[in-house]
Amino acid sequence: MSAGRKPVCRRLFTSCSTGEIFLPIAPHEVEIIILGSGGSPGVPMPACDCAVCRSEVPENRRTRCSILLSYHGRNLLIDTATDLRQQVLREKINHIDAVLYTHTHADHVHGIDDLRPFNHRQQQLIPLYGSASAMEHLRRVFPYIFDPAIKLGYRPRLETRILEKPEDILGLPVIPIPLRHGDDEATGYRVGPFAYLTDCSEIPAASRGLLRGLDLLILDGLRLRPHPTHFHVAAAVAEARRIGARRTLLTHLNHEIDHHRHESELPPGVGFAYDGQRLTFSLADQEHAP
């Protein structure tokens, strides 16, 4: 553990900002922090005066979709959401060791410049992982980061790495899961008995075979009505039933979802994710490998 880095710790089902007592994490445990659980505009949504957007219920206030996995003092971020600065300040995240990308839509990518302070603190580059098309997109859309011919004094120090087969990243066994996102492609990720599948409208048959034996699934469930590029709640619940994880949380939620009201209508074992939620899973049991 590097100097100045805090011991690995957890707080179950709560946010860093609430001040509960820390509990030590067991050697094989991975902590998940739900940094953001919202759809592309977030909730409340600009220019909207609906009941959910006016709600003061904390679970109804959603930043853009992202999670962080913490294992043995190292942090693996999934997506640099538009609200990344707000998210890491809220959860007191002081280092990011690597980033996985699910796809390159703006709400999952446009916080990339907020990685600069982590470069400065850590004094090293941060590797970015994703599909070949996602990595090419990042290099093309953000030339000021990746093109050495563009002279800037203070840019994020990042390196793109293609991830299209299982790989150990920061000690975590990461398996990419190809998904359909309308007519586009996206990538979900499995780590031990946990899978994260955001921004998807279809799970291909070959990918479904990689999702057996899950303890925890976080799955796209955008809204109550059907949508062309995302699972809506009923479709996500049906998909969760097919996958058979012990527990499923729906994420990427828009302002149609009133957390407590609509969660009460979900079947047992299915709930809604919320910003600041903390969960854990164990890598000790190897029977979960697909």
SETI-336685 format. One line per field, with one value per residue (C-alpha): residue in one letter; x negated, y negated, z negated; residue number from 0. Coordinates in nm, 4 decimals. Each point is the difference from the previous one (the first is absolute). Layout:
<rs>
residuo	(a	...)
px	(X	...)
py	(Y	...)
pz	(Z	...)
num	(NUM	...)
</rs>
This chain:
<rs>
residuo	(m	s	a	g	r	k	p	v	c	r	r	l	f	t	s	c	s	t	g	e	i	f	l	p	i	a	p	h	e	v	e	i	i	i	l	g	s	g	g	s	p	g	v	p	m	p	a	c	d	c	a	v	c	r	s	e	v	p	e	n	r	r	t	r	c	s	i	l	l	s	y	h	g	r	n	l	l	i	d	t	a	t	d	l	r	q	q	v	l	r	e	k	i	n	h	i	d	a	v	l	y	t	h	t	h	a	d	h	v	h	g	i	d	d	l	r	p	f	n	h	r	q	q	q	l	i	p	l	y	g	s	a	s	a	m	e	h	l	r	r	v	f	p	y	i	f	d	p	a	i	k	l	g	y	r	p	r	l	e	t	r	i	l	e	k	p	e	d	i	l	g	l	p	v	i	p	i	p	l	r	h	g	d	d	e	a	t	g	y	r	v	g	p	f	a	y	l	t	d	c	s	e	i	p	a	a	s	r	g	l	l	r	g	l	d	l	l	i	l	d	g	l	r	l	r	p	h	p	t	h	f	h	v	a	a	a	v	a	e	a	r	r	i	g	a	r	r	t	l	l	t	h	l	n	h	e	i	d	h	h	r	h	e	s	e	l	p	p	g	v	g	f	a	y	d	g	q	r	l	t	f	s	l	a	d	q	e	h	a	p)
px	(0.0000	-0.1427	-0.0734	0.3007	0.2525	0.2711	0.0625	0.2614	0.3362	0.3693	0.3357	0.2951	0.2942	-0.0956	-0.1888	-0.3377	0.1594	0.2177	-0.2722	0.0783	-0.2672	-0.2470	-0.0130	-0.3126	0.0274	-0.0905	-0.2996	0.2081	0.2732	0.0538	0.1946	0.2326	0.0872	0.2924	-0.1394	0.2952	0.3289	0.1653	0.0781	-0.1727	0.1576	-0.0232	0.2784	0.1234	0.0012	-0.0494	0.3175	0.2268	0.2464	0.1313	0.0515	-0.3187	-0.2135	0.1419	-0.0425	-0.2278	-0.0289	-0.3767	0.0490	0.1803	-0.3022	-0.2106	-0.3275	-0.1110	-0.0655	-0.3317	-0.1382	-0.3330	-0.1466	-0.2467	-0.2248	-0.3127	-0.0315	0.0258	0.2913	0.1428	0.2430	0.2647	0.0681	-0.1007	0.3519	0.0801	0.0383	-0.3315	-0.1356	0.3136	0.0036	-0.3597	0.0295	0.3215	-0.1493	-0.3468	-0.1787	-0.3662	-0.1480	0.1038	-0.2301	0.1745	0.3198	0.2296	0.2311	0.3364	0.0458	-0.0662	0.3272	-0.0516	0.1485	-0.2504	-0.3089	0.0049	-0.1391	-0.3326	-0.1794	0.0747	-0.2652	-0.2708	-0.0120	-0.0486	-0.2973	-0.1468	0.0524	-0.1177	-0.2809	0.0756	0.2181	0.3390	0.0807	0.3367	0.1537	0.2800	0.0863	-0.2151	0.2747	0.0399	-0.3727	-0.0188	0.2928	-0.1711	-0.3194	0.1931	0.2380	-0.2606	-0.3104	-0.1276	-0.0498	-0.1463	-0.1704	-0.3557	-0.0122	0.2490	-0.2080	0.1752	-0.1547	0.2673	0.1885	0.1128	-0.2761	0.1966	-0.0770	0.2599	-0.0073	0.2295	0.1941	0.1967	-0.0788	-0.0318	-0.2873	-0.1290	0.0249	-0.1198	0.0299	0.3622	0.1048	0.1818	0.2104	0.1424	0.3641	0.1083	0.3427	0.2386	0.0927	0.2646	-0.1919	-0.3262	-0.2264	-0.0904	-0.2027	0.1021	-0.2481	-0.0039	-0.2322	0.0350	0.3652	0.0888	0.1016	0.0628	0.2175	0.1022	0.1253	0.1373	0.3164	-0.1054	-0.2377	-0.1291	0.0212	-0.3787	-0.0163	0.2792	-0.2225	-0.2544	0.2554	0.0697	-0.0286	0.0144	0.0551	0.0522	0.1077	0.0269	0.2131	0.1335	0.3642	0.0447	0.3689	0.3514	0.0869	-0.1785	-0.3015	-0.1820	-0.3531	0.0445	0.1797	0.3006	0.0919	0.2277	-0.2493	-0.2854	0.1956	0.0670	-0.3675	-0.1035	0.2253	-0.1663	-0.3510	0.0894	-0.2320	0.0738	0.0474	0.0552	-0.0149	0.1290	-0.1987	-0.0164	0.3364	0.1802	0.2533	0.2939	-0.1317	0.1109	-0.2405	0.2117	0.3352	-0.1125	-0.2455	0.2928	0.1482	-0.3094	-0.0222	-0.2140	-0.3714	0.0293	-0.0475	-0.1210	-0.3589	-0.0573	-0.2873	-0.2397	0.1181	-0.2732	-0.0019	-0.2542	-0.0661	-0.2625	-0.2552	-0.0736	0.2529	-0.1353	0.3101	0.1457	-0.2371	0.2029)
py	(0.0000	-0.3365	-0.2713	-0.2029	0.2527	0.0942	0.3637	0.1840	-0.0479	0.0242	-0.1322	0.2147	-0.1548	-0.3586	-0.3009	-0.1243	-0.3316	0.1401	0.0685	0.3592	0.2171	0.1701	0.3803	0.1831	0.1899	0.3706	0.1033	0.1319	-0.2642	-0.2583	-0.3162	-0.1564	-0.3679	-0.1146	-0.3359	-0.0739	0.1769	-0.2477	-0.0139	-0.2334	-0.3292	0.0980	-0.0557	-0.2649	-0.0661	-0.3566	-0.1815	0.2575	-0.0652	0.3551	0.1466	0.2087	-0.2903	-0.2111	0.2795	-0.0491	0.3780	0.0717	0.3165	-0.2051	-0.2255	0.1790	-0.0933	0.1624	0.3736	0.1305	0.2330	0.0516	0.3343	-0.0107	0.3003	0.0182	-0.3780	-0.0445	-0.1598	0.1059	-0.2542	0.1014	-0.2969	-0.3628	-0.1368	-0.3646	-0.0481	0.1656	-0.3018	-0.0239	0.3764	0.0387	-0.3031	0.1337	0.3448	-0.1274	0.2017	-0.1068	0.2397	0.1738	0.2732	0.1038	-0.0617	0.2377	-0.1412	0.1529	-0.2175	-0.3547	-0.1897	-0.3433	0.0743	0.2835	-0.1730	-0.3768	-0.0035	0.1233	-0.3301	0.0366	0.2736	-0.2704	-0.0590	0.3730	-0.0024	-0.2863	0.1710	0.3438	-0.1203	0.2704	0.0561	0.1676	0.2900	-0.0008	0.3315	0.0754	0.1370	-0.0896	-0.2267	-0.1758	-0.0651	-0.1305	-0.2317	-0.1458	-0.0685	-0.1663	-0.2102	-0.1130	-0.0737	-0.2520	0.2966	0.2566	-0.1901	-0.0957	-0.2547	-0.2137	-0.1893	-0.0498	-0.0411	0.1745	0.2877	0.3340	0.2628	0.2956	0.3124	0.1961	0.3800	0.2314	0.2439	0.2571	0.3170	0.0855	-0.1771	-0.0622	-0.3728	-0.1241	0.3563	0.0302	0.2692	-0.2170	0.1640	-0.2276	0.0745	-0.1146	-0.1688	-0.1615	-0.3639	-0.0537	0.0055	-0.0646	0.2225	-0.0330	0.2080	0.1277	0.1438	0.3016	0.0169	0.3243	0.0384	-0.3584	-0.1451	-0.3586	-0.0357	-0.3579	-0.1537	0.3080	0.1101	0.3573	0.2589	0.2263	0.3759	0.0378	-0.2675	0.1596	0.3043	-0.2212	-0.1057	0.3285	0.0221	-0.3696	-0.1203	-0.3626	-0.1550	-0.3727	-0.0369	-0.2791	-0.0846	-0.3478	-0.0778	0.1420	-0.0175	0.2009	-0.1669	0.0863	0.0086	0.0896	0.2628	-0.1552	0.1211	0.2892	0.1241	-0.0284	0.1984	0.2719	0.0017	0.0203	0.3018	0.1709	-0.0736	0.1175	-0.2115	0.0153	-0.3763	-0.2515	-0.3793	-0.2118	-0.3069	-0.2756	-0.1196	-0.3017	-0.2324	0.2360	0.2132	-0.1048	0.2100	0.1082	0.0072	0.2114	0.2156	0.1217	0.1426	0.2029	0.3761	0.1394	-0.0155	-0.3021	-0.3634	-0.3367	-0.1177	-0.3458	-0.2462	0.0678	0.3570	0.2377	0.3747	0.2777	0.3344	0.2671	0.1456	0.2869	0.2409	0.1073	0.1999	-0.3204	0.0072	0.0429)
pz	(0.0000	0.0989	-0.2550	-0.1027	0.1311	-0.2463	-0.0969	0.2003	-0.1675	0.0664	-0.1026	0.0993	0.1891	-0.0732	0.1317	-0.1145	-0.0931	-0.2794	-0.2562	-0.1002	-0.1643	0.2347	0.0050	0.1234	0.3267	0.0016	0.2162	0.2910	-0.0096	0.2717	-0.0796	0.2556	-0.0245	0.2142	0.1089	0.2257	0.0743	0.2380	0.3692	0.2428	-0.1253	-0.3674	-0.2536	-0.0572	0.3722	0.1247	0.1041	-0.1670	-0.2805	-0.0497	-0.3478	0.0074	0.1209	-0.2848	-0.2539	-0.3004	-0.0518	0.0217	0.2078	0.2658	0.0569	0.2587	0.1650	0.3241	-0.0015	-0.1374	-0.2662	-0.1723	-0.1120	-0.2896	-0.0690	-0.2163	-0.0037	0.3773	0.1827	0.3360	0.1456	0.2534	0.2315	-0.0447	-0.0348	0.0665	-0.3769	-0.0939	-0.1894	-0.2137	-0.0584	-0.1179	-0.2278	-0.1512	-0.0650	-0.0983	0.2701	-0.0001	0.2547	0.3217	0.1265	0.3242	0.1975	0.1890	0.2663	0.0849	0.3111	0.1120	-0.0269	-0.1522	-0.3424	-0.0505	0.1393	-0.0392	-0.3520	0.1389	-0.0644	-0.3718	-0.0103	0.0088	-0.3785	-0.0533	0.2384	-0.2002	-0.3345	0.1158	0.2294	0.2546	0.3042	-0.0307	0.2371	0.1769	0.1092	0.2427	0.3418	0.3005	0.1344	-0.3355	-0.0330	0.3584	-0.0730	-0.3074	0.1927	0.2824	-0.2124	-0.2552	0.2097	-0.2568	-0.2353	0.2369	0.2856	-0.1038	0.2836	-0.1934	-0.2541	-0.3318	-0.3411	-0.2026	0.1542	-0.1430	0.0270	0.1335	0.2013	0.1989	-0.0195	0.1944	-0.2172	0.1960	-0.1958	-0.3718	-0.1729	-0.3502	-0.0772	-0.3402	-0.1293	0.1171	0.2528	0.2564	0.2719	0.2740	0.0882	0.3505	-0.0020	0.2460	-0.0647	0.2666	0.3294	-0.1845	-0.2049	-0.3657	-0.2427	-0.3401	-0.2466	-0.2277	-0.3015	-0.1957	-0.1105	0.1023	0.3376	0.1114	0.3114	0.0619	0.3256	0.1692	0.1764	0.0769	-0.1423	0.2808	-0.0542	-0.0167	-0.2691	-0.2005	-0.0471	-0.1792	-0.2615	-0.1790	-0.3776	-0.0880	-0.3541	0.1031	0.3297	0.0725	0.3124	0.2205	-0.0789	0.1414	-0.0449	-0.0335	0.3718	0.2734	0.1596	0.3270	-0.1448	-0.3687	-0.2041	-0.1687	-0.3484	0.1018	0.2608	-0.2498	-0.2604	0.2584	0.0975	-0.3651	-0.0424	0.2983	-0.1272	-0.3492	-0.2153	-0.3718	-0.0043	0.2818	-0.0166	0.2884	0.1007	0.2645	-0.1326	0.1416	-0.1609	0.0547	-0.2872	-0.3484	-0.2072	-0.2973	0.1765	0.2938	-0.1937	-0.2110	0.3222	0.0937	-0.0653	-0.2841	0.0741	0.2330	-0.1029	0.1245	-0.0370	-0.1448	-0.0134	-0.2868	-0.0551	-0.1139	0.0472	-0.0281	0.1643	-0.0578	0.2406	-0.2401	0.1523	0.3388	0.0918	0.1463	0.2984	0.3230)
num	(0	1	2	3	4	5	6	7	8	9	10	11	12	13	14	15	16	17	18	19	20	21	22	23	24	25	26	27	28	29	30	31	32	33	34	35	36	37	38	39	40	41	42	43	44	45	46	47	48	49	50	51	52	53	54	55	56	57	58	59	60	61	62	63	64	65	66	67	68	69	70	71	72	73	74	75	76	77	78	79	80	81	82	83	84	85	86	87	88	89	90	91	92	93	94	95	96	97	98	99	100	101	102	103	104	105	106	107	108	109	110	111	112	113	114	115	116	117	118	119	120	121	122	123	124	125	126	127	128	129	130	131	132	133	134	135	136	137	138	139	140	141	142	143	144	145	146	147	148	149	150	151	152	153	154	155	156	157	158	159	160	161	162	163	164	165	166	167	168	169	170	171	172	173	174	175	176	177	178	179	180	181	182	183	184	185	186	187	188	189	190	191	192	193	194	195	196	197	198	199	200	201	202	203	204	205	206	207	208	209	210	211	212	213	214	215	216	217	218	219	220	221	222	223	224	225	226	227	228	229	230	231	232	233	234	235	236	237	238	239	240	241	242	243	244	245	246	247	248	249	250	251	252	253	254	255	256	257	258	259	260	261	262	263	264	265	266	267	268	269	270	271	272	273	274	275	276	277	278	279	280	281	282	283	284	285	286	287	288	289)
</rs>
